[in-house]
Each structure stands twice: as C-alpha cells, then as structure tokens.
Amino acid sequence: MQKYSFWSLLRRSLSAHRGWKPAFTDASLKPHYEVVIIGGGGHGLATAYYLAKRYGARSVAVLERAWIGSGNSGRNTQVTRSNYFYPESCAFYDHSLKLYESLGRELNFNVMLSQRGVLGLAHSEHELEMVRRWANAIVMNGIDAVMLTREEIRRRVPIINLDTHYPIVGGFIQERGGISRHDAVVWSYARGASALGVDIVQNCEVHDFLRSGDRITGVETSQGRVRAEHVVLSVAGHSSVLAARAGLALPITTMALQAMVTEPVKPVLDTVVVSPTIHAYVSQSDRGEIVMGAGADGYTSYAQRGGIPQLRATIAAVVELFPCFSRLRLMRQWAGAVDITPDTSPIMGLTPLTGLYINCGFGTGGYKAIPAGGETMAYTIANGKPHPLIKPFSLERFARGALIDEGAAAGVAH
Ligand SMILES: Cc1cc2nc3c(=O)[nH]c(=O)nc-3n(C[C@H](O)[C@H](O)[C@H](O)COP(=O)(O)OP(=O)(O)OC[C@H]3O[C@@H](n4cnc5c(N)ncnc54)[C@H](O)[C@@H]3O)c2cc1C
C-alpha cells in the first residue's frame, strides 16, 4: 500500500501529482472464495478489512452492485456519536467511537474526525427531564454527557434562535461526538482491505443464493456464480429483499431518508445541533456547507431521492432554529434507502442458515457504527459465534421479544 504522509504529498505536489497509485484494485470475480461479502458500503468493506487484518483471511471478496459507497455510506450526514440510552447500545456505539478516534492512524488515511460536540436540545420542562434521564444513563454507562442551561447553549451556539415556537429550555452535549468524512471512511477501508488481498468487485449484483439444504454455499451474481463457505449480507435498505431470496423474512421497513446542503459559507457553526421537537439536525462541513437532515419519508420506498413534503419540513425547521440560514441557497438534496427495525437497533450476527451472516437494520444511524460493525462481524465469521458486543442484536431477539428499543435515543429521524 502506498503510504500517505506529509512528505509524500509534498513530493507529489512538486511533480504535478504524477505517480500516485490507485487507492484500491478493481478486482475481477473469481469462482470461489472463503468469504463473500455482499455490499460495498462501509460495513461490508470494514468487515473485509478486519477479516484480513485481524484473522489473516486471504480469500475474501466484497461484491458491490454499483460503486463502493454508492449506498448510504456515501449519502449520510456523517454524525458520529455514542450517546445512546441502553447499556447494550452504549457499549457497542462507544466502542465504535473509540475505533474512529484512531482510525486515521490505523488506515493511514485522514478520515477528518472532528469531535466538535453533539448538542441535543430540549424544548419543554418535560423534555428536559427526559433529556436529564437520558444523559444520566449515558454517564452511568461510562460515556461523556453534560447538561447545558439555556444560557450555556446561547454561549456555545450564538447564532441559534432560543425562542422557537417551543422555546429551548436546555439540553445536553456529548463533547466526543461530532462528524467525520464519509467518503474517506469508505475509501480508507477499501484501500486497507485491497492492500491485504481482498477482492473488491464493483458492478457485480447478487441476484440469488446457492444452497444445499440449510447451508448457503455461494451466490448467483450478474457476473456469474461464486461458491463460498461464508456469505455476509451487508446491503442496508436492500436487506429484506435479498434475504427473502434465501427464504428469510426480516422485520425491516425500507424508507427514504434525505439530507441536503447549502452553498458553502465561512465557519459559523462548530457544534452538531439536534432538535427532536423542532425536528431537524444541523452541522457545518469542513467545506463550509450547512448540512441538514430530519425525518424519513413516511412510506416504504427504495428510491435514493426524497419527497418534497419532508424536504420543506426540514428546511422550515432549520430556518426556525437558525433564522440567519434563510438567506443561503440550497445546493444539493439526496436520499438513501434506510433499513428500519421495530426497535431501531441493528440486526447482526448469525442467521438460521449455516454459512449466512447478517449485518443490517442500522436504519438512520449506522455510519457511526462502521468500525465496530466491521470488527465484530469479522470476529463472528472467524469464530463461528457472535462477538459479545453484538450478541444482544441477534435476529432471534424478535422471536424472544428481547428488543432494545432505542427509538427515543436514535436522533431525530423517527
Ligand atoms: C440521508 C442519510 C443520513 C444519514 N445520516 C447518518 C448520520 O449522520 N450518522 C449515522 O451514524 N448514520 C447516518 N445514516 C445511516 C448510515 O448512512 C447507514 O446506516 C450506513 O451507511 C449503512 O452502511 P452499510 O454499509 O450497511 O450500507 P450501504 O452503505 O448502503 O451499503 C450497502 C451496499 O450494498 C449494495 N447492494 C445492495 N444490494 C446489492 C446486491 N443485490 N448485490 C450487491 N450489492 C448490493 C448497495 O449498492 C450499497 O452500496 C444516514 C443515512 C442517510 C440515508
């Protein structure tokens, strides 16, 4: 792998940037692999990387129907935090945040992690009580969370309008939360995996599974048949459709979640602001764009574009919170097909079919989980049993009723 450093950048810039090698190899499909991972998003690529890095797997392929990062991993708003409510979620997401904190060094790629703080707002005394309960739960799980008064919020975010139609009465902040660069995360895992011998095959759509009784033995793709000992389903919003081909019914609803950015402006907002009541969340990217998101469209959809009503509601909410943004022009709007479970927690680990593993159900919040998702899935495949951190997120929890209902703590999306 070509090493990126200050000196290599300087040297290349003096020679008109000639001589850079491609970050990863666009591989051709082979007829057999030990592990086939379906889906070249962050989770699929991270799983491949950790399988090769930690467990020495040398016969791994990531099959992506379009280009890597073309799904939700390249479409999200990049919020990275671990301020969840339940101990199971706190443990998993905080492990992920810790991996993010050293990811740039591990992968020799600047993932632009900016721990600028994620501020959650409360718009009534009742909501403030709930927020206090939430912040206490986070602290009891060993994660940072600090309550802020209205005055402290004013000082922290001077451009915010505290007198929205439900006035802001306080909130809490996770200082270690923030944003990172989603394309960099996808590309750094792809580069790391490729350097360790993983085949990344783009434009390769998986249509069906090969099976022998209750064992999955490979996949049927647009480029031909591939046999494999282990097959991993890591396709986010398309999970239920593809799992149905293997005869598995997943408790997943797929909806379009949209986001949008304004034209770039000078730095005005150095905190991620989340308002579940006014119903929007906002940050400013390193390029200066104001990045905005809110709820998912209220109907099932596999389209990677959102509807006008949600777009209008998001902009109205953002402008109410930040009246000064009303003068900015909207530059881009897009959406991704998100995979939402009944308890808004992911589904990870083994399936009833031998040789088939699953990683999905992250819905609107799986970007922050990419490092831990990849690491724990690699462990699960290598050891044939679920990693302790993902044991509570098994598919069979829905049969047992052991739900981890993170609905209230899952941001503003639903
Ligand atoms: C607008 C928006 C904002 C979001 N904001 C945040 C946020 O701020 N913070 C956060 O933590 N999360 C956020 N998320 C959620 C997050 O983006 C996802 O949970 C995460 O990226 C899922 O990663 P993944 O690798 O599982 O899926 P994806 O990145 O979607 O990758 C799945 C891949 O599978 C491929 N695929 C599908 N079917 C097939 C097939 N049959 N054969 C081969 N390949 C196939 C797709 O092309 C895709 O590339 C947001 C999502 C959206 C849409």
PDBQT file of the ligand as one rigid body, heavy atoms in Angstrom, charges set to zero:
ROOT
HETATM    1  C1  LIG A 501     -29.568  10.852   4.399  1.00  0.00    +0.000 C 
HETATM    2  C2  LIG A 501     -28.935   9.935   5.402  1.00  0.00    +0.000 A 
HETATM    3  C3  LIG A 501     -28.333  10.471   6.520  1.00  0.00    +0.000 A 
HETATM    4  C4  LIG A 501     -27.725   9.643   7.466  1.00  0.00    +0.000 A 
HETATM    5  N1  LIG A 501     -27.056  10.223   8.492  1.00  0.00    +0.000 NA
HETATM    6  C5  LIG A 501     -26.367   9.441   9.364  1.00  0.00    +0.000 A 
HETATM    7  C6  LIG A 501     -25.578  10.040  10.374  1.00  0.00    +0.000 A 
HETATM    8  O1  LIG A 501     -25.469  11.277  10.468  1.00  0.00    +0.000 OA
HETATM    9  N2  LIG A 501     -24.920   9.228  11.250  1.00  0.00    +0.000 N 
HETATM   10  C7  LIG A 501     -25.024   7.863  11.182  1.00  0.00    +0.000 A 
HETATM   11  O2  LIG A 501     -24.434   7.181  12.018  1.00  0.00    +0.000 OA
HETATM   12  N3  LIG A 501     -25.729   7.274  10.180  1.00  0.00    +0.000 NA
HETATM   13  C8  LIG A 501     -26.403   8.014   9.269  1.00  0.00    +0.000 A 
HETATM   14  N4  LIG A 501     -27.124   7.438   8.253  1.00  0.00    +0.000 N 
HETATM   15  C9  LIG A 501     -27.202   5.965   8.173  1.00  0.00    +0.000 C 
HETATM   16  C10 LIG A 501     -25.947   5.364   7.572  1.00  0.00    +0.000 C 
HETATM   17  O3  LIG A 501     -25.605   6.041   6.400  1.00  0.00    +0.000 OA
HETATM   18  C11 LIG A 501     -26.153   3.878   7.281  1.00  0.00    +0.000 C 
HETATM   19  O4  LIG A 501     -26.701   3.216   8.406  1.00  0.00    +0.000 OA
HETATM   20  C12 LIG A 501     -24.827   3.192   6.930  1.00  0.00    +0.000 C 
HETATM   21  O5  LIG A 501     -24.132   3.926   5.956  1.00  0.00    +0.000 OA
HETATM   22  C13 LIG A 501     -25.090   1.790   6.441  1.00  0.00    +0.000 C 
HETATM   23  O6  LIG A 501     -23.888   1.277   5.913  1.00  0.00    +0.000 OA
HETATM   24  P1  LIG A 501     -23.910  -0.100   5.124  1.00  0.00    +0.000 P 
HETATM   25  O7  LIG A 501     -22.521  -0.385   4.714  1.00  0.00    +0.000 OA
HETATM   26  O8  LIG A 501     -24.626  -1.121   5.939  1.00  0.00    +0.000 OA
HETATM   27  O9  LIG A 501     -24.879   0.172   3.889  1.00  0.00    +0.000 OA
HETATM   28  P2  LIG A 501     -24.628   0.939   2.499  1.00  0.00    +0.000 P 
HETATM   29  O10 LIG A 501     -23.596   1.982   2.623  1.00  0.00    +0.000 OA
HETATM   30  O11 LIG A 501     -25.972   1.341   1.984  1.00  0.00    +0.000 OA
HETATM   31  O12 LIG A 501     -24.000  -0.209   1.600  1.00  0.00    +0.000 OA
HETATM   32  C14 LIG A 501     -24.777  -1.267   1.103  1.00  0.00    +0.000 C 
HETATM   33  C15 LIG A 501     -24.285  -1.522  -0.305  1.00  0.00    +0.000 C 
HETATM   34  O13 LIG A 501     -24.909  -2.715  -0.789  1.00  0.00    +0.000 OA
HETATM   35  C16 LIG A 501     -25.074  -2.574  -2.188  1.00  0.00    +0.000 C 
HETATM   36  N5  LIG A 501     -26.062  -3.549  -2.627  1.00  0.00    +0.000 N 
HETATM   37  C17 LIG A 501     -27.412  -3.545  -2.429  1.00  0.00    +0.000 A 
HETATM   38  N6  LIG A 501     -27.976  -4.630  -2.987  1.00  0.00    +0.000 NA
HETATM   39  C18 LIG A 501     -26.969  -5.350  -3.543  1.00  0.00    +0.000 A 
HETATM   40  C19 LIG A 501     -26.904  -6.564  -4.260  1.00  0.00    +0.000 A 
HETATM   41  N7  LIG A 501     -28.013  -7.265  -4.537  1.00  0.00    +0.000 N 
HETATM   42  N8  LIG A 501     -25.707  -7.019  -4.701  1.00  0.00    +0.000 NA
HETATM   43  C20 LIG A 501     -24.567  -6.322  -4.435  1.00  0.00    +0.000 A 
HETATM   44  N9  LIG A 501     -24.558  -5.148  -3.760  1.00  0.00    +0.000 NA
HETATM   45  C21 LIG A 501     -25.750  -4.669  -3.312  1.00  0.00    +0.000 A 
HETATM   46  C22 LIG A 501     -25.516  -1.117  -2.344  1.00  0.00    +0.000 C 
HETATM   47  O14 LIG A 501     -25.276  -0.649  -3.654  1.00  0.00    +0.000 OA
HETATM   48  C23 LIG A 501     -24.669  -0.418  -1.294  1.00  0.00    +0.000 C 
HETATM   49  O15 LIG A 501     -23.501   0.153  -1.820  1.00  0.00    +0.000 OA
HETATM   50  C24 LIG A 501     -27.751   8.227   7.296  1.00  0.00    +0.000 A 
HETATM   51  C25 LIG A 501     -28.371   7.682   6.166  1.00  0.00    +0.000 A 
HETATM   52  C26 LIG A 501     -28.932   8.517   5.218  1.00  0.00    +0.000 A 
HETATM   53  C27 LIG A 501     -29.577   7.924   4.003  1.00  0.00    +0.000 C 
ENDROOT
TORSDOF 0
